[in-house]
Amino acid sequence: MKKINWGIIGLGNIAQSFSEGFSNVDNSNLLAISSLNELKLNYFKNKFKINKNYVYDHYQELLNCGDIDIVYLALPNNLHYEWILKSIKSSKKVLVEKPAFIKADHANQINDKIVDRNLFFTEGYMYRYHPQILKAIELIKSGELGKVLSMEAFFCKNILTKKKFFFFEKKKKINPNHRLFNKELGGGCILDLGCYPVSFSVFIASLLKEINYKKFKLKNVKRENGITNVDIDAEAEIIFDNIFISKIKSSFKKSTGSHTIINCEKGNLFIKNTWTGKTEIIINRDGRKKILKNKIEKNIYSYEIEQISNDILEGKNKPSFPGVTFEETKINTEILESWLNA
């Protein structure tokens, strides 16, 4: 069986979780890695049994490797645009970690280049490929709960204080150079966490035939900045085509959940732990509750790797459903930019 060869640029925590996903798939292979950090290179090389000939301490050297079919860019947000551009110039197919872009103008520029070169490109929202989300989409499409009316999506976790001890909390020391708290690196809760509720809102809106999901505006925007001047708590309402409303929230200071509620005419869907697929979907209808347990069979990234590799094996230059289309990426970016600048 032919396998798709992957290369990874940037070896942070997310790259490790992604790399572990290859253990559950048969149609792909983690062939090459690249990092500017020698310790990370050695760790990944040993852990994932990478041949030394495919271990690169310069990003461009990996892009120059003709054996690589697709590159996964797991770099800080501020470096995405530069290395997407270089990947395209090297004729590499691209999966870029979310959010793909910080500026809508960058998304538009890349769109033109992808079209010109007919290259595969997609944004890394791994939750979309998970059976939990596919089941939720199936329920929505079935019409079992009637027309979709609105939704609420949250991704909030407290990373600013230590655990409670005798009802007291202690603030953690913040490193201003860390990617999450450095504005120049694309830090802040909106870009790190809020991009998930934004992307899911766009995904659900795109399924509703009665609206033009490309038309949107933001209302009731609230944003709090921390000591390093990046957003640490934020919320907003996205109104698609003056019809469909999604309330979104992200936070570094509150542990108020990572759930989604999709409100329909006859009830609602409550998706617990939306972004990791670790729990269940609760269907509320006519005062009755039905729980759909989620059976975890693979690393969540395995589903993403497997489908993208299949798309490439089948010669597709665009991701198949439920992968993120470039149109969605552009809208995601526009909403994130609006949320940050409102």
N, C-alpha and C positions, 0 to 999 in steps of 0.2 A: 504494500500500500504506500503510495506517495505521501510524503509528509511535508508540511509547510515549515520552513526554517525561520525562526524568529530571532531577532536581536533586540536587546534592551539597552537603552541609553539612560543612565541615571539609576543608581542602586540604593535608593532609600527604602523605608519600610514598606511602601506600597509596591515597590518592585519585588520585594521578597514574597509578599502575599501573592502577587501575580505569578511569580515563578513557581510557586508551590502548586499552582493550578495545572501545570503540565503533567503532573503525575497521574491525572485522571483522564487524559485524552490520548487518542491513538492517531490522530491525523496531523499532529504537529510536534515540533521539537524545539526546545530552547537551545539554540546553537551558539549565540555570541552575546557577550556583555561588554559594556563600556562604562568607565567611571574615571574621574580624576583622582579618586581616593584609592590608594593602593591597598589599604586594609580591607575595604569593601570588595575590591576586585578579588582578592585572595579568598575572602570568606565565601563569596558567591561561586567562585571557581570550584572550591572544594565541596560546598554544600550541594551544588547542582551538577557536579561532575562535568564542567565545561572544559573542552579541550584547550590547552594553553595557546594554540594557534588562533583561537577565536576570543581571546581576552585582550581588550584594547584600553589603553590609558588615554586615548584621544577619541572624542566622539566621531570625528570625521573618518577615522580609520575604520570604524565599524560600518559607516555608510559606504565606504569604498569597497567593502567585501561583497563580491559577486554571488556568494552562496546564500545570502540572506534574502528572503522573500518579502518580509515585512518587519518594520521597526516599531517597537513600543517605546514611546517617549515618556519617561517617568521623572521628568525634570521639574524644578520649581516653576510656578506659573509664569514668572517673568521671562523664562527662557523658551517657552513653547513656540512662540511665533518664529524666532530665529532658527530653531532646529527643525521645525516643520518645513520652513522654506528650504533649508539645506537638504533635508531628506527628499523633498520633491526634486530638487536639482540633481540629486543622485539617483533619481527614478525609483525611489523606494515607496512601497505602500506604507501607510501610516495608521497606527492606533496611538492617539495621544491621550494622556491622562486628563481627566476633567480638572478645571474647565479648560477647554481647548485654547481659548483666547481671553484676554482681558479687555481688548478693544474691538468694537464691531468693525472698524475700518480694517483691522488685520484680517478678520474673517472674510471680508469681501475680497481682499487682495489674494488670499490663499485660494478662495473659491475659483477665481479666474485661472489660476495656475493649475489647479487640479483638473479642471475641465480641459484645458489646453493639452495636458499630458495624459488624460484619461486614466488617472491613477486612483486606486482604492484609498479612501480616507474615512476614518470614523473616530468618534469621541468616546472615551472610556467610562461610560456609566454601566458598570458591570451588573447592577441590580436588574436592569431591563431584561437580561437573558435568563434570569432565575425562574424556575417553575412557579414560584409563589406569585410573581408579577404576571406571568403569562396566564395563570388561573384567574387573577383579578380582571385582566383584559377580556378573557373569555366570558366571564360573568357579565361584564358591561356590554359586550357585543351581543350576548344572548337576549338582552332585553328583559331578563328575569326581574330586575328591579325597576324597570321603566327607564325613562329618559334621565340622563345625567344632568343634575342641576348646578352643583357647585362642588368644591373640594377644599380640604385643608391639609397642608403638608408641612411637617416639622422635622428639623434635624438640629437638636440642641444637646450639648454636653458640656458639663462644667470642667474646664481644664485650667481654671484660674485659682481655685482653692483646693486645699487638701481635704481629706475625709474628715467628717465631723468627729470630734472627740469631746465627750461630755457636753454636747450641744454647741460646741464652739467650732468655728472654721478658721483655718489659717491660710492666708494668701500665699500662693506659690511665687517664687522669684521668677520674674519674666526676663527672658533673654531677648533683647531688642534685635539681635541679629538672626534669631530663629525665623524660618520662612513664614510661620503662622502669625508672627507679630511684627514683621518688617514690611512696610508699605511698598518699598522698592521691589520686593520679591513677590508681590501679589498676595500679601497676607490678609488676614481678617476672616471673620466667620462667614461673610457672604460668599466669598470665592471658595473657601474651603468646604463649608457645609451647606450654605444656602443654595449652591448650584444644584444640589440634588432635588430639593423641592421645586426649584424652577424647572429643571429638566423634566420632572414627572408631570408637572402642570402642563407643559408644552406637549408632552406625549399624550396625555388624556385629552387635551383640547384638540389635538390633531385627529382624534378618532371620531369627533362629533361632526357629522356631516352638515349640520345646520349652521355652523359658524365658520368664519374665516380666521383660523388660529394665528395667521400671520399679522392680524391687526390686534394690537394690545395697548393698554395703558396701565400705569401704576397709580394706586391711590393709597391713602393712609399709611404712608411710609414712615417708619420710625427706625432710628439708628442711634446707637450709643458707641462712642469711641473710647478706647482704653488709653493707658498711659503712653503707649507707643504710637498713638494716633491711627490705629487700625480699628475697624468696627469689631466689637465684641458681643453685640446683641442687636438684632435687626428683624424687622417684620414689614410686611407690605401686603397689598391685595393686587393681584394681576387680573385685569378685566379684559377678556378676549372678545373682540367684536361687540362690545357693549352688552354681552349676553351671559357668558360663562365666567364665573368669579372663582379664583383660587386664592385662599389665604395662605401665606407662606411665612415661615419663621426659622431663624437660625440663631445660635448662641454659643459663645464660649463660657458664659457665666451661669447658665441655668441647665439643669439636667431634666428638662421637661419632655424628653422623648424624641423618638425618631419614627413616629407613626404617620399614617395618612388616613383621612376619612373622605370617602367619596359619597356624596349625598345624591340620591336618586328619588324619583317620584314615589316609589313604593318602599323605600327603606334606604339603608346605606351599607357600604363596605368599610370595615375597620381593618386596616393592614398594620399589624404590629411589626416593629423592626423592619420597616419598608426596605431599607438599604442593604440588609444583610441576609434576609430570607430565613431567619432562624426561628420564627415562631409560627403564627397562623393568621388566617383571614377570618374575621368574624362577620357574618351576614346578619343584619338586623332587618326583619321584615314583619309587619303586622304584629309588632310586640313580641315576636319570637326571635330567638337567637340560634344561629347555626354556626358551628365552629369547624373550619376546614384546616386540619392539621397539615403542616408542611413536613414532608419527609426529606431530610437532607441526605443527598446521595454523593455530592461532589463538593469540592472547594468551589465557592461562588464564582471565581475567575475561570474555572474550567469550562463553564457554559459559554462564556464570552470567547475564550480562546478557540473552543471547538467550532462555534458557528462562524466566526470570522475566517478561520482556516478553511472551512467548507466553502464559504463564499469565494475565496481565492482559488481553491481547487476547481471550482465550477466556472472560473473565468470571469466572475462578476467584478465590476469596477465600482460598485456601490454596495453598502451593507444591506442584507435582506432583513425583513421584519424579524425581531423587534429592534434591530440595530439602529443607532442614531444616524439619521441622514444629515447631509451638510446643511440642508434647509433648516432643520431643527437646531443644529449647532449655531447657525447665524442668529436665530431667534433667541436661543439661550443666552448668547453673548450680548445681544441688544438689551434683554431684560436685566441681566446682571449689571451691565454698565449703567442702565437707568436707575437701578436700585442703589448702586454705589454713589451716584451723582445727584440723586433727587434732593 
